Amino acid sequence: MKSIAIIGAGISALSLARQIQPYYHYQLFEKSATAGGRVASRTLAEQTLDHGAQFFTARSPQFRQFMQEMTAAGHAADWQARFVEMEGAVITSRRQWDEEYPHYVGMPDMAAIGRAMAQSQPILFNSEIIELNRQAKSWHLKDSEGHRYGPFDWVALTLPAPQTLALLPTDFSAYKAIADIPMKPCYALMLTLKADPAFAFQAALVKNADISWVSVNSSKPGREGHSLLVHATNKWARAHLDDDIESVKQHMIKSVTAVTGLDPQLIEAAEVKRWRYANLPKQEQPAFYIDHELQLAACGDWCIKGRVEAAFTSGLKLGQKLKL
């Protein structure tokens, strides 16, 4: 049986692993301590906030089936939020999300999706792979601590496009195509509150401001307490990507109070996460990249669009290809 090293343990990597499980010996390498990538959650002042993906939908038959399984197992639920669109501080439209078109979230937090998918998977956490070497038609890996792994017949990279590119040899058949993929940064502001903010909405898409998204994180199924999650626009994040994190936090707090009317006295704790590679527009590219001569592949949401379903689909399709 052939062997494969999967670099990363986000949704695309875990989807890939599910596909190849009966066909390959494989090992996943993840630089952080948890699986799931940007389907992530963090604890702040004893509350858990989803500071990456806020929700996701399911359109393809494969992903709908997967989400039905996740929901039946208690790992996900439908967030039927009061949703609004805003121009600055002005609400321009309203609608109620309902079961006709589910907006899924993890239960009891978004990271539950990654935890569920990672169960029984061979993942080496806290292992950042920094080098790939090909010797005698086999791959050997080196991590940031100097540990070496291999040999592997194949390597699949599931990191964001710029991080994937950093590990790829320049003779990889799709090297230039991946180099041209434009990933966008984002900041996530997490706020825990002393009381319910009493907004007219639970989720808001914001235009004409430095923030693009506000959600009452605590309104999601299975959550407790009172909390908000705010995303900066990609444009503002790019312009301020290397700013001091405290100044970013203060600006985002000022922005969300201006847009929503939030009383700053309600804020109990605040923290910011910088996502250098958060999302990207829809791509007219293949769902994955593969070089059969090098026995090297790459996949991720960045092959399709910056969405959870795109990550799942990219990994699934690469896995189907590798089974042939």
C-alpha positions in Angstrom: 0.0 0.0 0.0 1.3 3.5 -0.9 2.0 6.1 1.7 1.2 9.8 1.8 2.0 12.7 4.0 -0.8 15.3 4.4 0.5 18.7 5.5 -2.2 20.5 7.5 -5.2 19.3 9.4 -7.9 21.7 8.3 -11.2 20.8 6.7 -9.6 20.0 3.2 -7.0 17.8 4.8 -9.5 15.9 6.9 -11.9 15.5 3.9 -9.0 14.1 1.9 -8.1 11.7 4.7 -11.6 10.4 4.8 -11.4 9.6 1.1 -8.1 7.8 1.1 -8.3 6.0 4.4 -8.8 2.5 2.9 -6.2 3.0 0.1 -3.1 4.6 1.7 -1.0 4.6 4.7 -1.0 8.3 5.7 0.0 10.8 8.3 -1.2 14.3 8.9 1.1 17.0 10.2 -0.5 20.1 11.8 1.5 23.1 13.1 -1.1 24.1 15.7 -2.5 22.1 18.7 -6.0 21.6 17.1 -7.6 20.5 13.9 -10.0 22.4 11.7 -8.0 25.3 10.4 -10.1 28.5 10.1 -13.2 26.6 11.4 -12.0 27.7 14.7 -13.0 28.8 18.2 -11.2 30.5 21.1 -12.0 31.0 24.8 -12.1 34.5 26.2 -13.2 35.4 29.7 -14.7 31.9 30.1 -16.8 32.2 26.9 -16.1 30.5 23.6 -16.2 32.5 20.4 -16.0 31.4 16.8 -13.3 33.7 15.5 -12.9 32.1 12.0 -15.7 30.9 9.8 -19.0 32.2 11.2 -21.3 29.7 9.6 -21.5 27.6 6.4 -24.1 26.4 3.9 -24.3 23.1 2.0 -25.1 23.0 -1.7 -23.4 19.9 -3.1 -25.0 16.5 -2.5 -21.8 15.2 -0.8 -21.5 18.1 1.6 -25.2 18.1 2.4 -24.9 14.4 3.3 -21.9 15.1 5.4 -23.7 17.9 7.3 -26.7 15.7 7.9 -24.3 13.2 9.5 -22.7 15.9 11.6 -26.1 17.3 12.7 -27.4 13.9 13.6 -24.3 13.2 15.7 -24.8 16.5 17.5 -21.7 18.2 16.1 -23.6 20.8 14.2 -26.9 22.7 14.2 -28.8 25.2 12.1 -28.4 28.8 13.2 -31.7 30.5 12.4 -30.5 34.0 13.0 -32.2 37.4 12.5 -30.1 38.7 9.6 -29.7 42.2 8.4 -27.7 44.1 5.8 -26.4 47.6 6.8 -25.0 50.7 5.1 -22.8 52.0 7.9 -25.2 52.3 10.8 -28.4 52.1 8.8 -30.2 48.8 8.3 -31.2 48.4 4.7 -32.8 44.9 4.7 -33.9 42.2 7.1 -34.7 38.5 6.8 -35.0 35.5 9.1 -32.8 32.6 8.3 -34.8 29.3 8.5 -34.6 25.6 7.9 -35.3 25.9 4.2 -31.7 27.0 3.6 -29.7 26.0 6.7 -26.8 28.1 8.0 -24.7 25.5 9.9 -22.5 26.1 12.9 -20.5 23.6 15.0 -21.9 22.5 18.4 -21.1 23.6 21.0 -18.6 25.7 19.1 -17.4 25.9 15.5 -14.2 23.9 16.2 -16.4 20.9 17.0 -16.5 20.2 13.2 -12.8 19.8 13.0 -12.7 17.8 16.3 -15.3 15.4 14.9 -13.6 14.9 11.6 -10.2 14.4 13.3 -11.4 11.6 15.6 -9.2 8.5 15.0 -7.1 10.3 12.4 -3.3 10.0 12.7 -2.4 13.6 13.3 0.9 14.9 14.6 0.0 18.2 16.2 2.5 21.0 17.0 4.5 19.9 14.0 5.3 22.7 11.4 6.7 21.2 8.2 9.3 23.6 6.8 11.0 21.5 4.1 10.2 18.8 1.6 13.0 16.8 0.0 12.7 14.2 -2.8 15.2 11.4 -2.8 15.0 8.2 -4.9 11.4 8.9 -5.8 10.3 9.3 -2.2 9.5 12.3 -0.1 11.2 13.2 3.2 9.9 16.0 5.5 11.6 18.2 8.1 9.8 20.2 10.8 10.7 23.4 12.6 12.2 21.5 15.5 14.6 19.6 13.2 12.6 16.3 13.3 12.6 14.3 10.0 9.9 12.1 8.6 9.6 9.7 5.7 9.9 8.2 3.3 6.5 8.9 1.8 5.4 8.0 -1.8 3.2 11.1 -2.0 2.8 14.5 -0.3 -0.4 16.5 -0.2 -0.3 20.1 0.9 -3.5 21.6 2.3 -2.2 24.9 3.6 -3.2 28.4 2.4 -1.9 29.1 -1.1 1.1 31.3 0.0 2.2 28.7 2.6 1.7 25.9 0.1 3.8 27.7 -2.4 6.6 28.1 0.1 7.0 24.4 0.3 6.5 23.5 -3.3 9.5 22.9 -5.6 9.5 25.4 -8.5 9.2 22.5 -11.0 5.7 21.6 -9.6 3.5 21.7 -12.7 1.1 24.2 -11.2 3.6 26.4 -9.4 2.8 29.6 -11.3 -0.9 29.1 -11.1 -0.8 28.8 -7.3 1.6 31.8 -7.1 -1.1 33.9 -8.8 -3.9 33.0 -6.4 -4.8 36.1 -4.4 -5.7 35.4 -0.7 -7.1 38.2 1.4 -6.4 39.0 5.1 -8.9 39.6 7.9 -9.0 40.6 11.5 -11.5 39.1 13.9 -12.5 41.0 17.0 -13.8 38.9 19.9 -15.9 40.7 22.6 -17.4 39.2 25.7 -20.2 41.4 27.2 -21.7 41.9 30.6 -25.2 41.7 29.3 -27.3 41.2 26.1 -26.5 44.0 23.7 -30.2 44.0 22.6 -29.5 44.5 18.9 -32.3 44.3 16.3 -30.2 41.5 14.7 -28.1 38.5 15.4 -26.0 38.6 12.3 -25.2 41.6 10.1 -23.4 42.1 6.8 -22.0 45.7 6.9 -21.0 47.9 4.0 -19.3 51.4 3.9 -17.4 50.8 7.1 -14.1 49.3 8.2 -15.9 46.3 9.5 -17.8 43.9 7.3 -19.5 41.5 9.7 -21.0 41.6 13.2 -22.6 38.6 14.9 -24.1 38.0 18.3 -21.9 34.9 18.7 -23.9 33.9 21.8 -27.1 33.7 19.8 -25.8 30.5 18.0 -27.2 27.2 19.1 -25.5 25.7 22.2 -23.7 28.9 23.2 -23.9 30.6 26.6 -23.2 34.1 28.0 -23.1 37.2 25.8 -20.6 37.8 23.1 -19.9 39.5 19.7 -17.7 38.6 16.8 -16.6 41.3 14.4 -14.7 41.0 11.2 -12.8 43.8 9.5 -13.1 44.3 5.8 -10.4 42.6 3.7 -9.4 46.1 2.4 -8.9 47.6 5.8 -7.1 44.5 7.1 -4.7 44.5 4.1 -3.9 48.2 4.7 -3.2 47.6 8.4 -1.9 44.1 8.3 1.3 44.8 10.2 -0.2 47.4 12.7 0.2 46.9 16.4 -2.6 44.5 17.5 -3.7 46.9 20.3 -4.3 49.7 17.8 -6.2 47.3 15.6 -8.4 46.3 18.5 -9.2 49.8 19.6 -10.1 50.8 16.0 -12.4 47.8 15.5 -14.1 48.5 18.9 -14.6 52.1 17.8 -16.0 50.9 14.5 -18.5 48.4 15.9 -19.8 50.9 18.5 -20.3 53.4 15.7 -22.2 50.9 13.5 -24.3 49.1 16.1 -24.6 51.7 18.9 -23.0 49.2 21.3 -22.4 50.8 24.7 -18.6 50.4 25.4 -19.4 49.9 29.1 -20.9 46.5 28.2 -17.6 45.2 27.0 -16.0 42.8 29.5 -13.1 41.5 27.5 -11.7 42.0 24.0 -9.2 40.2 21.9 -8.1 40.3 18.2 -7.0 37.5 15.9 -5.1 38.3 12.7 -5.9 36.0 9.8 -3.3 36.6 7.1 -5.0 34.2 4.7 -8.7 34.4 5.4 -10.6 34.1 2.1 -10.6 34.9 -1.6 -13.0 35.4 -4.5 -14.3 32.5 -6.6 -11.6 30.9 -8.6 -11.8 29.6 -12.2 -9.3 26.9 -11.4 -9.3 23.1 -10.8 -10.6 21.9 -7.5 -7.1 20.7 -6.7 -3.6 20.5 -8.2 -1.6 17.3 -8.8 1.7 16.5 -10.3 1.8 12.7 -11.0 5.5 12.8 -12.0 6.5 14.3 -8.7 3.8 12.5 -6.8 2.9 15.8 -5.1 -0.5 17.5 -4.8 -2.2 20.5 -3.3 -5.8 21.3 -2.3 -7.8 23.8 -0.1 -10.6 26.2 -0.2 -8.4 28.6 -2.1 -8.7 26.3 -5.2 -12.5 27.1 -5.4 -13.6 29.9 -3.0 -13.0 30.9 0.6 -15.8 28.7 2.1 -16.0 25.7 4.3 -17.8 23.7 1.6 -15.0 24.6 -0.8 -12.4 23.2 1.5 -14.4 20.0 2.0 -15.0 19.6 -1.8 -11.3 20.3 -2.7 -10.1 17.6 -0.3 -12.8 15.2 -1.4 -12.0 15.5 -5.1 -8.3 15.2 -4.6 -9.0 12.0 -2.6 -11.1 10.6 -5.3 -8.4 11.3 -7.8 -5.7 9.6 -5.7 -7.9 6.5 -5.4 -7.8 5.9 -9.1 
